[in-house]
Amino acid sequence: MNSNQSRPDSSYGSLQSYSIGFGLSLLLTGLSFWLVHRHISQNHLSPSDNFMVIALACLSITQLFVQLIFFLHLDKESKPRWNNIVLAFAAIVVFILVFGSIWIITNLNYHHDSYGTTHDGHQLTTPSQTTKYIINDEGIH
């Protein structure tokens, strides 16, 4: 088989489908950034924190499906078993990223939430004191 010919069971996207996928990805990413910017500029009042969590989760899930359909061509796969495997893999990656990030943030919050006396007797009352203490304690100069 010539290298320029495609296999009959393979499906590749057209320039139009890649352009639509790229445009949708840019739109969804831009909308996410705009929502976060507006939320921060409004001092976390409008839109509300709960709305932001739900909106960003919906936008990210929509972005995942846009990537899977327009760039990985899951809707054109001749074998649905592979679709399920790729979806399961994507779900595992999202699970690891989301819950790993929550775990790391919770751990950092637990260890650095309150100011007080360190293990070697230093009193820390401000974030700048904590930063200076960590730099000195770690030997970073």
Beta strands, then each sheet from edge to edge (+ up, - down):
end
